[in-house]
């Protein structure tokens, strides 16, 4: 196959993804309140919700990275690993959110913490798996 070209496009996609997601995060940080004011006129709700919009921006970096990485892994025909990753993520989300909500009596922030931990962990694990199994130096297209 054309592994060198595939890996080259993976790294381009990952870099574009990171740039776009950081831009969105900056927009969320700078304009959280104006964005939220489209949905509510209640100043108290807007003030309390701004942090959640910013946290969502951070989560999106890992979540979209996970989509790019997962697609790259599946493009090599490796669907089993991504299935196992999803099963792990589901178990992780249920377990951690139960501990935070039921055990520690946290509010909605527990769900945001859970989503962040899940997406960050899976994107890092999936990236390590991809790099070890598929992105070996002899399969990376040199652009020189």
Secondary structure by P-SEA (a helix, b strand, c coil): caaaaaaaaaaaaaaaaaaaaaaaaaaaaacaaaaaaaccccaaaaaaaaaaaaaaaaaaaaaaaaaaaaaaaaaaccaaaaaaaaaaaaaaaaaaaaaaaccccccaaaaaaaaaaaaaaaaaaaaaaaaacccccccccccc
